[in-house]
């Protein structure tokens, strides 16, 4: 990205690189999907709970992004050969101390935003929040960060799917119906696919820096099969929700985009162009999630009118 050369240290542009706003969809989508399912089930939402849950989820993603930026640099995992999006600390646009100060401020803000949720909905929410913050930090911290293992995609599936969707449904219904699980799995799989693209793109760099990501362990062909499963299985999971309402087949409209994204994954040559595949995968999650939200609203309105 040529514009990176003009970034001034400590500038808003530098902080934008550290915050990585294009990744915030990964936390907004599961919360929105969980809320849509809750509305379909009970025809109403507690909006203060939903807004606070969404803000907490976004803040946890910001914490993850900041820790990744400083963590990679601290561990010497940036060799200059990586072809992914730039990191602010590695390029000298922000110092590690600046990142850590803002990271701790973000943790404090997340705790304050989550406090009403704990008061309103119980200590289980506190446990989920604490685990999510710890996982966000440990992804690129500790003796053996999750990012240096093949378990990164599994962690994303758990926290950006099972925890985020099911946690939202529980917050809004005080219940965890079986219908939440296929939704959580679907959203978590596409979120994990985003990380898989990232690791697939950087496989050569990661091998030279001591990482053993999923594409390194499974190989290129195995990683391609995993990616296909991650972006196509969510459409199969929609069938489990048709008993609740046929409107939940609406996200099937995103299937052609998923196919084109898969083809792009298979045909894009290694290099900087693979960043486009990652952004396409993020857009796939946004499209799938957006259609699911519309489906949940229509399902809730339709069932309410039939009561």
N, C-alpha and C positions, 0 to 999 in steps of 0.2 A: 504494500500500500504506500504509494508515494507520498501521500499527505502526512505520513508518520514523521518524515524528516523535519517538518515545521512545528512539531509539538514542543511546547516550552515546558521545562520541569515545573511541577506543581500546578499546572494549568488545569482548567476544567476538562480540556481534551484528554489530559493525562489521567484524570480521575475517571473519565468515561471509559477509558481502556481498562482500568482496574475493576470498575463496577460491571462491565460487560452487560449493558442493558438488553442486548439481543437474546440473552439466555433467560431473562426473567419470565418468558412464556412457560418455561419448564415448571415453574411453581404456580403460575396463575391458572394454567389449564387444569391440573388436578383438583384445585379448590373449586373452580367453576364447575367442573364435571360432577364433583360430589354434591355441590349445591343444587345442580339441576336434577340429580337423582332424588335428593331430599324433597325438592318441590314436587316432583312427580308422585312421590309416595304420600306426602301429607298436604299438598296444595298450599303451602305457606312457608315463609322463611323468616327467621329472626335476623334482620338485616345488620344490627350492630355486631352480632356474632360472626356473620359472614364477612363483613368488612375487616374486622380485627384478624380473623383467620387468614384472609388474603394478605393483609399487610405483614403478618408474622411470617408467612410462607415466603414472600418476596424478600424480606429481610434475611431469612436464613440462606436464600440463594446468594444474596449480596455478600454475606459472611463467607460462604464457600468460595466465591470468586476472589475476594480479597486474600483469603488464606492461600488459594492456589497461586496467585500472583507472587506473593512474597515467599511462599514455601518452595516453589520450584527454584527460585533464584538462590535462596539460602542453601539448598542442597546441591547447588551446582548442576542442576538438571537442565539448564539452558546452555547449550553449546554454541549457539549461533546458527546451527544447521536446521533447527526446527522450522517448519513451513506453516505453522498454524498462526493464529492471530497473535499480535505482539503482546508482551507483558511489560507493564509500566516500570517495575523495579529492574528488570533485566536491561532495559534500555536507558536507565538512569533518569526517567521522567519523574519518578517518585522514589523516596527512600523507604527502606524496610521499616524504619521507625514511624514514618508517616502512615504507612499502611496499617501497622499494628495498632496505632492510636485510634484510627478511624474504625478498625475492626472491633476493638473493644467498645467503642461508642455504639456501634451497630448491635453488638450483643446486649448492651444495656437497653437500647431502644426496643429490641425484640422482647426482652423480659418485661418491660413496662407495658408493651402492647398486649402481651399474653396474660398479664395478671388478671384483668377482668374475665378472661376466658376460664381461668382456673377457679375464680370466685363463683362464676355462674354455673360451671359445668363439672367441677370436681378435679381431684388430684390426678386422675388418669391423664388429663390434658397436660398437666405439669410434667409428668413423666415423658410423654411423647415429645413435648417441646424441648426438654433437656437433652433427650437422646438425639433429636434432630440437630441441635446446635453442636453437640459433641461430634456427631458424624460429619457435619460440615467442616469442622476444624481438622478432624483426624484424616480426612480425605488426603490432605497434603501436609500432615504433621505427625509427630511421634517417631518411634524407632523404625517402624515399617509402615509408611503411609499406605492407605488403601489404593492410591493412584499408582503405586509401584507393584501392584499385584493384579491377578486376573479377576479380582472381585469388584472392580469399580462399577461395571454394568449391573452386577447384582445389588450393590448398595444403592444405585440410582433407582432400580426397579422397586426396591423396598421403600425408600424414603420419598421418592417422587411419584410413586404409585400406591402401594399398600398403605403407607402411613398417611400420606397427604389426602388421598381420596376417602379412605375409610375414616380417618380422623375428622374430616369435614362432615361426612354423613353423620357420624356419631355426635358431633357438636350440635348439629341442626335438628337431629331427631331423638337424641338420647337413646339410640338403638343402633344396632349394626345388622341390618337385614342382609340376606344372602345376595341380593342383587348388587350390593356394593362391591363384592369381590370381583366379578368379571369386569366391572368398570375400572376398578383399581388396577387389575392386571393389564388391561388394554392400555391405559394411559402410561403405566409404568414401563411397559415394553417399548413404546415409542420414545419415551424419555431416555431409556437405556440405549436405544438405537442412535441417539444423538452423540452420546459418549463413544459408542463403538466407531462411528465415523471419525471422530476426533482421534482415537487411538489407531485406527486403520491408516489414516493419513500420516501419522507420525511414527509408524512402525520402525523405520530404519533409524530415526533419531533416538527412539526409546530403547532400542537394542543397544545402542552405544552409550547409554547413560544408566544402565543397570535396571531398567524397568522390565517387568514381565506382565505386560498387559494381555488382555484376552486375545487380540489378534496375534500376538507373538506366540502364545501358547497353542492356539488353534490353527495357526497358519492362515495365509490369505484366503484360500478356498473355504476353510472352516469359518472364518470371520464373515465371508460373504453369505454363507448359509445362515449364520446367526442373525445377520442383518435382515435377511429375507423373512425369517420367522418373526423378528421383532416388529416389522412394519406390516405384515399381512395377518398375523394371528389376531390383532385387535379387531379386525373386521369379522372374523369367525366368532369372536366372543359376543358380538352384538346379538347373535341368535338366542343367547340365554335370557335376554331382556324382552323378547317379543311377547312373552306371556304377560308382562306388565303393560306393554303398549307397543303396537306396530310402529309407532313413531320412532322408536329407538333403532330402526333400520336406516334412518336418515343419514348417519355418518358414512353409509356405504357410498354416498356421492363422492367421497374423498378417495375412493379406491383407484380411479384412473390416475390421480395425482401420485398416489403411493406407487403405482406401477412405473410411472415416469421417473420417480425418485429412485426406485430400484435400478432402472436401466441406467440412470446417471451414475449411480454408485459403481455399476459394473463396467461402464465405458469411459469414465473420466480418468485421464492419465494421472499418475502420481504427481504431486506438486501443489502449488498454491491454488490451483483450480478446485481442489478437493474441499476447500473452505465453502465453495458454493454448494456442494452436496450436503455439508453439515447444515447450512442455512435452509436448504430445501427440506431437510428432515425436521428442523425446528418448525418450519411453516406447515409441514404435514401434521405435527402434533397440534398446532394452533387450529388448523382446518378441521381435523377430526374432533378436537375438543369443542370448537365453536358450533359445529353441527350437532354434537351431542347436547350442548346447552340448549339449542333451539328445540331439539327433540324432547328434552326433559320438560321444557316450558309447555310445549304443545300437549305432551302426555298429561301433565298436571292439570292444565286447563280442561282438556277433553274429559278426563276421569271425574273432575270436579263437577262438570256440567251434567254428567250422567248420573251423579249421586242423587 
